[in-house]
Each structure stands twice: as C-alpha cells, then as structure tokens.
Amino acid sequence: MTADGLELTFALNHLAPFLLTHLLLDRLRENAPARVVTVSSSAHRAGRIDFDDLQGEKSYGQKAYSQSKLANVLFSYELARRLPTCDVTSNALHPGVVNTGFGSEDPGMIQQVLVPFIRPFMRSPEKGAATSVYLASGPELDSVTGMYFSNCGVKESSPLSQDKDLAARLWKVSADLVGIDAGS
C-alpha cells in the first residue's frame, strides 16, 4: 500500500501517469503539437479491471500487474478520445520483455526460477526503449493517436482494452482516487 492507502502496483503503474498527464495537460495543449506515450505491456491481455477489488485485497500477484497494464491502455485510448481536435496525441506501447532487473527482489517463483533462464533472451534496455522513443519523436506519427504499438509498429490490443464504457468508468474512478475533476 502507498502512504495514501492505495495498492502500490495500480498506483504506480496507472494512477501516477494518469495524474501526471492531467497536471501537464494544459501545458501540453499550449505547446502542441505534443505527445503522451504510455508504456503498457502485453500483460494487459490477461488483465481485468476489478472495480470491486482495485486495491488487491481479495486477490493480488500477477493479477495486479496485468490489471494496471490494461488500465494503461484504457487510459491512453480514453485520453485520445477526449482530445480529438487538438494536437496532443496519446498512444500506448509494449516495450517487449526487457532485462532491467525490475522485480529482482520479488521472492516469487517466476522471478527466482524462470527469469534467470530467460534473461539471456530478454531485450537490452536500449532495444526496449526503441518503441517509446519512436512514439515520442517519429515525424510520421504527428497525428497518430489512440493506437497500441509494439516493435515500432501498430498492433491490435486486447478486445477488453477497446471497451469504451470500461475506459470511461476507469477514468472516473481514477479521477476520484487522485482527487481531480473526472471531466478533465
């Protein structure tokens, strides 16, 4: 849990970028063209937004990570819908499985047993950043918004990530949790 009483994975992976984007939105609009690039994961495909257990009190583990990554894609798409006529774009991406050491302190079976075997096949941090850099700076993407990318190309995200009602509901709940106006 965070100091604010929020589940850490959801707060760090979703609510923090949600709030930061909100706080920067006027500045992004004033300085358009601008881009919002949200790093998600292919793990979003296993995610479900459990509004009855956003804080992970009933179930935790990989579920929390997948839920937060689905929230990233939903947020990115909803932001693109809310900014249809300005020069601020919003896209999400999967960076690949990157060898960053993230989660190395996790005592779980995956981190302790599986990761050492797959580490040699993971992307370097530089290769993992390639799609983020491309989305942030590729001139051909000036007006591309509301898309999901992997390996510097558009990919289909999960059907659930494309649910507009779910995205709108998550936006409202997220705004309430961070104390901002849901209309922004």
Backbone as ProteinMPNN parsed JSONL, in Angstrom:
{"seq_chain_A": "MTADGLELTFALNHLAPFLLTHLLLDRLRENAPARVVTVSSSAHRAGRIDFDDLQGEKSYGQKAYSQSKLANVLFSYELARRLPTCDVTSNALHPGVVNTGFGSEDPGMIQQVLVPFIRPFMRSPEKGAATSVYLASGPELDSVTGMYFSNCGVKESSPLSQDKDLAARLWKVSADLVGIDAGS", "coords_chain_A": {"N_chain_A": [[0.838, -1.194, 0.0], [0.385, 2.291, -0.676], [1.38, 5.429, 0.85], [-0.926, 6.838, 0.739], [-2.839, 4.935, 0.996], [-3.385, 3.335, -1.186], [-3.286, 0.576, -3.468], [-0.091, -0.453, -4.368], [0.946, -1.295, -6.969], [-1.119, -0.643, -8.811], [-1.327, 2.081, -8.224], [1.258, 3.068, -8.849], [1.72, 2.194, -11.54], [-0.573, 2.972, -12.968], [-2.267, 5.103, -11.754], [-0.398, 7.15, -11.123], [0.795, 7.97, -13.698], [-1.625, 8.748, -14.871], [-2.468, 10.912, -13.23], [-0.222, 12.634, -13.492], [-0.304, 13.205, -16.246], [-2.75, 14.554, -16.343], [-2.068, 16.805, -14.775], [-0.235, 18.02, -16.452], [-1.62, 18.604, -18.739], [-2.771, 21.112, -19.641], [-0.458, 22.524, -20.241], [0.625, 20.851, -22.199], [-1.306, 21.177, -24.205], [-1.0, 23.957, -24.712], [1.527, 23.955, -25.799], [1.38, 22.445, -28.049], [2.234, 20.93, -31.192], [2.066, 17.938, -29.245], [2.885, 14.935, -27.426], [1.583, 12.134, -25.708], [2.892, 9.367, -24.328], [2.358, 6.177, -23.337], [3.639, 3.636, -21.448], [2.819, 0.4, -21.543], [2.108, -3.028, -21.478], [2.282, -6.297, -22.939], [1.103, -7.866, -21.13], [-1.272, -6.726, -20.519], [-3.235, -8.062, -21.818], [-4.043, -10.174, -20.25], [-5.285, -8.884, -18.267], [-7.929, -7.688, -16.15], [-10.274, -5.306, -15.173], [-11.065, -4.982, -12.017], [-13.344, -3.531, -10.406], [-14.401, -3.893, -7.925], [-12.288, -4.731, -6.459], [-9.986, -3.078, -6.699], [-7.913, -2.412, -5.051], [-6.608, -4.732, -4.516], [-7.235, -6.418, -2.372], [-8.592, -8.814, -2.23], [-7.437, -10.448, -4.124], [-4.191, -10.775, -5.487], [-0.858, -10.37, -6.712], [0.252, -11.435, -9.943], [-2.083, -10.691, -11.127], [-2.562, -8.06, -10.292], [-0.561, -6.633, -11.625], [-1.185, -7.137, -14.356], [-3.74, -6.017, -14.444], [-3.104, -3.32, -13.98], [-1.657, -2.737, -16.277], [-3.539, -3.124, -18.27], [-5.16, -1.016, -17.538], [-3.465, 1.081, -18.277], [-3.584, 0.994, -21.119], [-6.328, 1.385, -21.574], [-6.567, 3.962, -20.459], [-4.902, 5.431, -22.203], [-6.274, 5.213, -24.656], [-8.73, 6.398, -23.933], [-7.899, 8.987, -23.306], [-7.073, 9.829, -25.851], [-9.577, 9.887, -27.081], [-10.721, 11.965, -25.662], [-9.305, 14.12, -26.51], [-9.833, 14.958, -29.243], [-9.592, 16.982, -31.199], [-7.362, 18.504, -30.805], [-3.806, 19.105, -30.984], [-2.554, 17.117, -29.47], [-1.43, 13.992, -29.011], [-2.133, 10.582, -28.069], [-0.818, 7.557, -27.255], [-0.247, 4.046, -26.647], [2.079, 1.468, -25.622], [3.885, -1.66, -25.93], [6.896, -2.57, -24.613], [8.345, -4.867, -24.958], [9.971, -7.759, -23.525], [12.108, -6.795, -21.217], [15.423, -6.641, -20.057], [15.845, -5.404, -17.261], [16.168, -5.778, -14.582], [14.052, -5.226, -13.022], [11.83, -6.126, -10.499], [13.502, -7.98, -9.391], [13.867, -8.325, -6.69], [11.667, -9.634, -5.908], [10.303, -12.352, -4.235], [8.925, -14.361, -5.489], [8.127, -17.354, -7.401], [8.377, -17.091, -10.23], [10.203, -14.953, -10.601], [12.462, -15.926, -9.237], [13.037, -18.475, -10.287], [12.256, -18.821, -13.06], [13.006, -16.402, -14.481], [15.921, -16.201, -14.427], [16.554, -18.108, -16.385], [15.422, -17.135, -18.73], [16.569, -14.658, -19.02], [18.873, -14.311, -20.778], [17.561, -14.049, -23.215], [16.122, -11.79, -23.147], [15.343, -8.369, -24.048], [17.712, -5.718, -24.442], [17.937, -2.769, -22.388], [18.148, -0.539, -24.102], [17.085, -1.474, -26.563], [14.568, -2.084, -25.644], [13.576, 0.452, -25.173], [13.172, 1.484, -27.673], [10.623, 1.588, -29.048], [9.228, 3.388, -27.455], [10.756, 5.73, -27.809], [10.424, 6.052, -30.558], [7.628, 6.536, -30.686], [7.543, 8.935, -29.316], [8.997, 10.656, -30.923], [8.934, 10.132, -33.705], [8.478, 11.546, -36.842], [6.49, 10.798, -38.646], [4.387, 10.131, -37.083], [2.946, 12.273, -36.212], [0.16, 12.873, -36.2], [-0.994, 10.565, -35.327], [-3.024, 8.825, -33.165], [-4.473, 7.235, -30.27], [-3.686, 4.552, -30.478], [-2.058, 1.316, -30.264], [1.168, 0.106, -29.833], [3.922, -2.036, -30.733], [7.229, -3.151, -31.106], [7.827, -0.944, -32.735], [5.627, -0.713, -34.404], [2.114, -0.596, -35.284], [-0.103, -2.489, -33.358], [-2.705, -4.817, -32.629], [-4.585, -4.326, -29.773], [-5.888, -5.916, -26.791], [-9.299, -7.15, -26.877], [-10.797, -6.299, -24.622], [-9.438, -3.992, -23.872], [-10.369, -2.182, -25.645], [-12.858, -1.43, -24.947], [-15.043, 1.05, -24.682], [-16.87, 1.946, -22.738], [-15.882, 0.768, -20.414], [-13.404, 2.063, -20.302], [-14.216, 4.734, -19.896], [-15.474, 4.492, -17.413], [-13.303, 3.661, -15.83], [-11.728, 5.955, -16.059], [-13.283, 7.825, -14.607], [-13.306, 6.635, -12.024], [-10.563, 6.624, -11.507], [-10.002, 9.37, -11.539], [-11.492, 10.154, -9.303], [-10.06, 8.754, -7.318], [-7.566, 10.061, -7.345], [-8.328, 12.594, -6.806], [-9.245, 14.578, -8.669], [-11.142, 16.481, -11.11], [-13.319, 14.565, -12.983], [-14.041, 15.226, -15.545], [-11.909, 16.4, -16.785]], "CA_chain_A": [[0.0, 0.0, 0.0], [1.082, 3.569, -0.667], [1.068, 6.265, 2.015], [-2.312, 7.286, 0.56], [-3.731, 3.8, 1.17], [-3.703, 2.736, -2.48], [-2.464, -0.581, -3.832], [1.117, 0.116, -4.959], [1.093, -1.563, -8.4], [-2.116, 0.17, -9.509], [-0.977, 3.486, -8.012], [2.492, 3.396, -9.57], [1.632, 1.938, -12.977], [-1.705, 3.65, -13.625], [-2.716, 6.375, -11.198], [0.656, 8.167, -11.221], [0.799, 8.603, -15.025], [-2.932, 9.381, -15.07], [-2.432, 12.209, -12.556], [0.812, 13.463, -14.113], [-0.83, 13.681, -17.529], [-3.76, 15.571, -16.025], [-1.388, 18.016, -14.306], [0.512, 18.616, -17.563], [-2.466, 18.699, -19.93], [-2.857, 22.486, -20.142], [0.85, 22.847, -20.825], [0.727, 20.09, -23.448], [-2.16, 21.856, -25.192], [-0.385, 25.241, -25.038], [2.763, 23.732, -26.538], [1.127, 21.459, -29.099], [1.94, 19.513, -31.054], [2.667, 17.223, -28.12], [2.539, 13.515, -27.417], [1.56, 11.372, -24.464], [3.299, 7.998, -24.625], [2.122, 5.373, -22.141], [4.266, 2.311, -21.518], [2.0, -0.666, -21.005], [2.74, -4.337, -21.618], [1.384, -7.305, -23.494], [0.4, -8.431, -19.975], [-2.622, -6.145, -20.451], [-4.164, -9.034, -22.4], [-4.541, -11.024, -19.169], [-5.865, -8.013, -17.255], [-9.348, -7.405, -15.965], [-10.432, -4.237, -14.2], [-11.976, -5.441, -10.97], [-13.698, -2.33, -9.645], [-14.695, -4.292, -6.55], [-11.043, -5.09, -5.775], [-8.874, -2.32, -7.273], [-6.832, -2.344, -4.076], [-5.968, -6.038, -4.391], [-7.451, -7.005, -1.051], [-9.095, -10.183, -2.385], [-6.527, -11.189, -4.991], [-3.057, -9.911, -5.792], [0.125, -11.028, -7.567], [0.294, -11.089, -11.368], [-3.364, -10.045, -11.447], [-2.42, -6.622, -10.063], [0.265, -6.089, -12.705], [-1.954, -7.19, -15.602], [-4.811, -5.029, -14.324], [-2.532, -1.978, -14.13], [-1.242, -2.566, -17.667], [-4.781, -2.911, -19.011], [-5.554, 0.362, -17.215], [-2.634, 1.963, -19.113], [-4.104, 1.037, -22.494], [-7.638, 2.041, -21.488], [-6.304, 5.385, -20.239], [-4.347, 6.012, -23.427], [-7.363, 5.315, -25.63], [-9.72, 7.373, -23.461], [-7.289, 10.306, -23.468], [-7.156, 10.148, -27.281], [-10.979, 10.249, -27.362], [-11.022, 13.246, -25.016], [-8.528, 15.173, -27.179], [-9.953, 14.628, -30.67], [-9.329, 18.063, -32.145], [-6.151, 19.266, -30.519], [-2.589, 18.48, -31.486], [-1.939, 16.277, -28.448], [-1.751, 12.6, -29.307], [-1.993, 9.644, -26.96], [-0.632, 6.177, -27.707], [0.304, 3.108, -25.664], [3.02, 0.534, -26.231], [4.519, -2.783, -25.251], [8.325, -2.436, -24.919], [8.997, -6.167, -25.031], [10.465, -8.244, -22.232], [13.362, -6.066, -21.138], [16.32, -7.038, -18.979], [16.109, -4.223, -16.438], [16.323, -6.133, -13.179], [12.804, -4.917, -12.337], [11.217, -7.264, -9.833], [14.505, -8.959, -8.957], [13.732, -8.548, -5.249], [10.429, -10.4, -5.715], [10.633, -13.724, -3.851], [8.049, -15.304, -6.184], [8.713, -18.424, -8.21], [8.732, -16.622, -11.578], [11.428, -14.16, -10.53], [13.601, -16.677, -8.718], [13.325, -19.686, -11.049], [12.101, -18.671, -14.506], [13.713, -15.26, -15.058], [17.333, -16.472, -14.751], [16.661, -18.901, -17.611], [15.043, -16.36, -19.915], [17.331, -13.407, -19.055], [19.691, -14.137, -21.993], [16.718, -13.796, -24.373], [15.429, -10.518, -22.94], [15.875, -7.215, -24.765], [18.507, -4.742, -23.704], [17.137, -1.565, -22.115], [18.14, 0.317, -25.288], [16.101, -2.018, -27.513], [13.26, -1.956, -25.015], [13.152, 1.851, -25.256], [13.047, 1.897, -29.079], [9.256, 1.952, -29.421], [8.901, 4.624, -26.725], [11.44, 6.832, -28.497], [9.747, 6.194, -31.847], [6.329, 7.196, -30.471], [7.763, 10.295, -28.842], [9.706, 11.537, -31.849], [8.786, 9.802, -35.128], [7.695, 12.584, -37.522], [5.334, 10.225, -39.333], [3.342, 9.865, -36.088], [2.443, 13.561, -35.72], [-1.293, 12.895, -35.977], [-1.45, 9.22, -34.961], [-3.465, 8.824, -31.777], [-5.392, 6.171, -29.885], [-3.191, 3.291, -31.022], [-1.195, 0.478, -29.431], [2.352, -0.232, -30.612], [4.955, -2.96, -30.281], [8.279, -3.242, -32.135], [7.697, 0.248, -33.588], [4.511, -0.84, -35.336], [0.779, -0.689, -34.694], [-0.567, -3.842, -33.047], [-4.058, -4.899, -32.068], [-4.609, -4.581, -28.327], [-6.929, -6.867, -26.401], [-10.679, -6.657, -27.032], [-11.23, -5.592, -23.418], [-8.809, -2.665, -23.852], [-11.077, -1.331, -26.597], [-14.202, -1.216, -24.402], [-15.158, 2.485, -24.395], [-17.577, 2.135, -21.464], [-14.921, 0.407, -19.368], [-12.407, 3.141, -20.244], [-14.852, 5.905, -19.287], [-15.672, 4.193, -15.99], [-11.978, 3.69, -15.197], [-11.328, 7.36, -15.999], [-13.99, 8.446, -13.488], [-12.8, 6.06, -10.77], [-9.187, 7.097, -11.347], [-10.086, 10.785, -11.169], [-11.938, 10.189, -7.904], [-8.98, 8.269, -6.449], [-6.485, 11.047, -7.241], [-8.898, 13.866, -6.368], [-9.394, 15.58, -9.716], [-12.416, 16.504, -11.817], [-13.338, 13.492, -13.982], [-14.249, 15.782, -16.867], [-10.683, 16.927, -17.351]], "C_chain_A": [[0.88, 1.253, 0.0], [0.728, 4.313, 0.618], [-0.369, 6.774, 1.949], [-3.321, 6.153, 0.697], [-4.165, 3.147, -0.13], [-2.782, 1.549, -2.737], [-1.315, -0.081, -4.704], [1.221, -0.103, -6.47], [0.142, -0.704, -9.213], [-1.761, 1.649, -9.406], [0.231, 3.885, -8.853], [2.322, 3.276, -11.084], [0.5, 2.694, -13.667], [-2.01, 5.028, -13.048], [-1.666, 7.473, -11.297], [0.722, 8.776, -12.621], [-0.531, 9.288, -15.369], [-2.914, 10.783, -14.474], [-1.401, 13.14, -13.199], [0.32, 14.041, -15.443], [-1.869, 14.771, -17.305], [-3.088, 16.893, -15.628], [-0.648, 18.748, -15.428], [-0.363, 18.962, -18.767], [-2.581, 20.123, -20.48], [-1.553, 22.885, -20.832], [1.062, 22.105, -22.144], [-0.094, 20.761, -24.547], [-1.539, 23.175, -25.662], [0.839, 25.073, -25.938], [2.615, 22.691, -27.644], [1.809, 21.898, -30.396], [2.725, 18.882, -29.908], [2.173, 15.784, -28.139], [2.563, 12.966, -25.992], [1.824, 9.925, -24.859], [3.197, 7.199, -23.334], [2.714, 3.987, -22.332], [3.382, 1.309, -20.793], [2.785, -1.965, -21.116], [1.756, -5.272, -22.297], [0.634, -8.025, -22.373], [-1.004, -7.842, -19.838], [-3.663, -7.133, -20.961], [-4.767, -9.958, -21.339], [-5.269, -10.207, -18.103], [-7.37, -7.931, -17.301], [-9.408, -6.281, -14.941], [-11.499, -4.68, -13.217], [-12.284, -4.249, -10.074], [-14.042, -2.648, -8.193], [-13.44, -4.65, -5.764], [-9.841, -4.366, -6.398], [-7.673, -2.285, -6.334], [-6.19, -3.71, -3.8], [-6.149, -6.705, -3.046], [-7.931, -8.451, -1.131], [-8.137, -11.057, -3.188], [-5.413, -10.25, -5.414], [-2.136, -10.611, -6.788], [0.086, -10.52, -8.992], [-0.99, -10.386, -11.8], [-3.248, -8.528, -11.318], [-1.623, -5.972, -11.193], [-0.528, -6.042, -14.009], [-3.085, -6.169, -15.592], [-4.26, -3.623, -14.554], [-2.119, -1.717, -15.576], [-2.443, -2.454, -18.597], [-5.262, -1.479, -18.769], [-4.748, 1.36, -18.04], [-3.208, 2.104, -20.517], [-5.458, 1.725, -22.517], [-7.483, 3.548, -21.318], [-5.836, 6.051, -21.526], [-5.429, 6.212, -24.476], [-8.386, 6.373, -25.221], [-9.174, 8.79, -23.591], [-7.353, 10.732, -24.933], [-8.583, 10.559, -27.654], [-11.323, 11.624, -26.789], [-10.275, 14.421, -25.657], [-8.618, 15.029, -28.702], [-9.527, 15.734, -31.624], [-8.094, 18.877, -31.825], [-4.941, 18.479, -31.021], [-1.825, 17.748, -30.386], [-2.382, 14.854, -28.737], [-1.492, 11.727, -28.087], [-1.923, 8.229, -27.515], [0.0, 5.352, -26.594], [1.221, 2.128, -26.387], [3.403, -0.598, -25.305], [6.001, -2.714, -25.61], [9.03, -3.762, -25.189], [9.426, -6.581, -23.631], [11.904, -7.752, -22.116], [14.142, -6.476, -19.892], [16.73, -5.808, -18.163], [16.431, -4.56, -14.992], [15.081, -5.816, -12.371], [12.226, -6.191, -11.73], [12.209, -8.269, -9.287], [14.431, -9.243, -7.456], [12.483, -9.344, -4.903], [10.782, -11.852, -5.372], [9.814, -14.787, -4.591], [8.802, -16.26, -7.091], [9.168, -17.924, -9.581], [10.058, -15.874, -11.542], [12.641, -14.998, -10.134], [13.992, -17.878, -9.581], [13.317, -19.439, -12.553], [12.979, -17.576, -15.104], [15.193, -15.543, -15.324], [17.518, -17.279, -16.044], [16.337, -18.087, -18.867], [15.833, -15.058, -20.06], [18.183, -13.259, -20.316], [18.876, -13.803, -23.25], [15.956, -12.472, -24.268], [16.105, -9.41, -23.755], [16.756, -6.376, -23.852], [17.607, -3.545, -23.397], [17.063, -0.635, -23.332], [17.113, -0.166, -26.32], [14.691, -1.921, -26.947], [12.705, -0.545, -25.109], [12.831, 2.288, -26.684], [11.634, 2.334, -29.451], [8.814, 3.214, -28.696], [9.506, 5.838, -27.429], [10.77, 7.11, -29.847], [8.419, 6.926, -31.682], [6.499, 8.651, -30.052], [8.313, 11.215, -29.926], [9.525, 11.239, -33.337], [7.92, 10.823, -35.849], [6.458, 12.045, -38.232], [4.174, 9.941, -38.383], [2.708, 11.145, -35.549], [0.95, 13.561, -35.409], [-1.856, 11.514, -35.645], [-1.798, 9.217, -33.478], [-4.428, 7.669, -31.529], [-4.985, 4.811, -30.42], [-2.299, 2.586, -29.994], [-0.057, -0.015, -30.322], [3.204, -1.287, -29.924], [5.955, -3.083, -31.423], [8.13, -2.139, -33.181], [6.619, 0.127, -34.656], [3.198, -0.939, -34.594], [0.421, -2.161, -34.521], [-1.983, -3.748, -32.496], [-3.931, -5.155, -30.563], [-5.779, -5.506, -28.025], [-8.321, -6.287, -26.626], [-11.154, -5.855, -25.819], [-10.654, -4.179, -23.368], [-9.527, -1.676, -24.769], [-12.517, -1.023, -26.156], [-14.321, 0.244, -23.927], [-15.874, 2.754, -23.073], [-16.664, 1.822, -20.288], [-13.89, 1.519, -19.196], [-12.986, 4.379, -19.561], [-15.065, 5.696, -17.785], [-14.332, 4.243, -15.244], [-11.495, 5.13, -15.056], [-11.975, 8.033, -14.784], [-13.473, 7.941, -12.15], [-11.386, 6.564, -10.494], [-9.169, 8.555, -10.911], [-10.52, 10.933, -9.709], [-10.805, 9.795, -6.957], [-7.849, 9.277, -6.296], [-7.001, 12.445, -6.926], [-8.956, 14.956, -7.421], [-10.779, 15.475, -10.332], [-12.366, 15.472, -12.943], [-13.522, 14.011, -15.387], [-12.983, 16.268, -17.534], [-9.917, 15.882, -18.103]], "O_chain_A": [[1.961, 1.276, 0.588], [-0.13, 3.869, 1.381], [-0.963, 7.103, 2.975], [-4.522, 6.37, 0.537], [-5.197, 2.479, -0.176], [-1.64, 1.525, -2.278], [-1.545, 0.638, -5.676], [1.558, 0.837, -7.191], [0.55, -0.098, -10.203], [-1.879, 2.388, -10.383], [0.218, 4.933, -9.499], [2.738, 4.166, -11.826], [0.616, 3.023, -14.848], [-2.012, 6.017, -13.781], [-2.018, 8.629, -11.534], [0.707, 10.002, -12.738], [-0.549, 10.294, -16.079], [-3.303, 11.742, -15.14], [-1.688, 14.316, -13.422], [0.51, 15.225, -15.723], [-1.867, 15.79, -17.995], [-3.489, 17.963, -16.086], [-0.456, 19.962, -15.356], [0.126, 19.561, -19.725], [-2.492, 20.31, -21.693], [-1.569, 23.514, -21.889], [1.613, 22.662, -23.094], [0.367, 20.898, -25.68], [-1.546, 23.479, -26.855], [1.147, 25.951, -26.744], [3.602, 22.127, -28.115], [1.943, 23.093, -30.662], [3.873, 19.236, -29.64], [1.176, 15.46, -28.784], [3.44, 13.289, -25.191], [1.07, 9.334, -25.632], [3.871, 7.508, -22.351], [2.344, 3.258, -23.252], [3.224, 1.37, -19.574], [3.992, -1.99, -20.873], [0.544, -5.064, -22.237], [-0.354, -8.713, -22.627], [-1.838, -8.394, -19.12], [-4.833, -7.058, -20.586], [-5.875, -10.466, -21.513], [-5.807, -10.767, -17.149], [-7.995, -8.084, -18.351], [-8.676, -6.299, -13.952], [-12.683, -4.743, -13.547], [-11.574, -3.989, -9.103], [-13.982, -1.771, -7.332], [-13.502, -4.85, -4.551], [-8.791, -4.977, -6.602], [-6.537, -2.144, -6.786], [-5.32, -3.82, -2.936], [-5.295, -7.484, -2.622], [-7.704, -9.231, -0.206], [-8.041, -12.262, -2.957], [-5.652, -9.07, -5.671], [-2.611, -11.376, -7.628], [-0.091, -9.326, -9.231], [-0.981, -9.58, -12.732], [-3.782, -7.793, -12.149], [-1.971, -4.888, -11.66], [-0.54, -5.017, -14.691], [-3.36, -5.531, -16.608], [-4.884, -2.821, -15.249], [-2.223, -0.586, -16.05], [-2.374, -1.759, -19.611], [-5.72, -0.811, -19.696], [-5.286, 2.384, -18.462], [-3.306, 3.213, -21.042], [-5.714, 2.559, -23.385], [-8.19, 4.323, -21.963], [-6.326, 7.12, -21.891], [-5.492, 7.263, -25.114], [-8.853, 7.149, -26.054], [-9.917, 9.703, -23.95], [-7.658, 11.889, -25.222], [-8.776, 11.475, -28.452], [-12.124, 12.358, -27.368], [-10.58, 15.58, -25.376], [-7.591, 14.984, -29.378], [-9.136, 15.447, -32.756], [-7.807, 19.853, -32.517], [-5.062, 17.324, -31.43], [-0.594, 17.757, -30.369], [-3.575, 14.551, -28.71], [-0.729, 12.092, -27.192], [-2.857, 7.76, -28.166], [0.686, 5.88, -25.719], [1.15, 1.978, -27.606], [3.27, -0.516, -24.084], [6.345, -2.789, -26.79], [10.189, -3.774, -25.604], [9.258, -5.829, -22.672], [12.798, -8.225, -22.818], [13.574, -6.635, -18.811], [17.812, -5.25, -18.35], [16.92, -3.706, -14.254], [15.034, -6.093, -11.173], [12.15, -7.22, -12.4], [11.807, -9.311, -8.77], [14.886, -10.293, -7.002], [12.263, -9.69, -3.742], [11.484, -12.511, -6.138], [9.99, -15.981, -4.349], [9.941, -16.017, -7.49], [10.244, -18.302, -10.044], [10.939, -16.131, -12.362], [13.735, -14.786, -10.656], [15.162, -18.26, -9.605], [14.266, -19.806, -13.246], [13.629, -17.796, -16.126], [15.688, -15.15, -16.381], [18.539, -17.139, -16.718], [16.906, -18.322, -19.933], [15.776, -14.418, -21.11], [18.218, -12.169, -20.886], [19.433, -13.327, -24.238], [15.236, -12.086, -25.189], [17.282, -9.506, -24.104], [16.557, -6.338, -22.638], [16.61, -3.335, -24.088], [16.029, -0.011, -23.569], [16.365, 0.635, -26.88], [13.733, -1.701, -27.687], [11.487, -0.362, -25.124], [12.27, 3.366, -26.88], [11.467, 3.36, -30.11], [8.093, 4.031, -29.269], [8.834, 6.852, -27.618], [10.576, 8.265, -30.226], [8.115, 7.837, -32.452], [5.68, 9.5, -30.403], [8.119, 12.429, -29.86], [9.941, 12.051, -34.163], [6.744, 10.968, -35.516], [5.478, 12.771, -38.399], [3.093, 9.552, -38.826], [2.007, 11.108, -34.538], [0.525, 14.193, -34.443], [-3.071, 11.318, -35.679], [-0.97, 9.564, -32.637], [-5.103, 7.19, -32.44], [-5.841, 4.002, -30.777], [-1.857, 3.176, -29.008], [-0.291, -0.496, -31.431], [3.205, -1.412, -28.7], [5.56, -3.114, -32.588], [8.293, -2.384, -34.376], [6.689, 0.788, -35.692], [3.161, -1.317, -33.423], [0.619, -2.972, -35.426], [-2.393, -2.715, -31.966], [-3.251, -6.09, -30.139], [-6.566, -5.835, -28.913], [-8.504, -5.071, -26.572], [-11.838, -4.843, -25.974], [-11.311, -3.264, -22.873], [-9.311, -0.468, -24.673], [-13.29, -0.428, -26.906], [-13.763, 0.615, -22.895], [-15.52, 3.695, -22.362], [-16.673, 2.532, -19.283], [-13.543, 1.877, -18.07], [-12.316, 5.002, -18.737], [-14.86, 6.611, -16.988], [-14.247, 4.806, -14.153], [-10.911, 5.485, -14.032], [-11.301, 8.726, -14.022], [-13.227, 8.733, -11.24], [-11.058, 6.894, -9.355], [-8.409, 8.933, -10.018], [-9.968, 11.75, -8.973], [-10.613, 10.425, -5.917], [-7.231, 9.351, -5.234], [-6.213, 13.381, -6.793], [-8.743, 16.129, -7.114], [-11.499, 14.503, -10.105], [-11.456, 15.509, -13.771], [-13.194, 13.31, -16.344], [-12.983, 16.526, -18.738], [-8.85, 16.169, -18.645]]}, "name": "protein", "num_of_chains": 1, "seq": "MTADGLELTFALNHLAPFLLTHLLLDRLRENAPARVVTVSSSAHRAGRIDFDDLQGEKSYGQKAYSQSKLANVLFSYELARRLPTCDVTSNALHPGVVNTGFGSEDPGMIQQVLVPFIRPFMRSPEKGAATSVYLASGPELDSVTGMYFSNCGVKESSPLSQDKDLAARLWKVSADLVGIDAGS"}
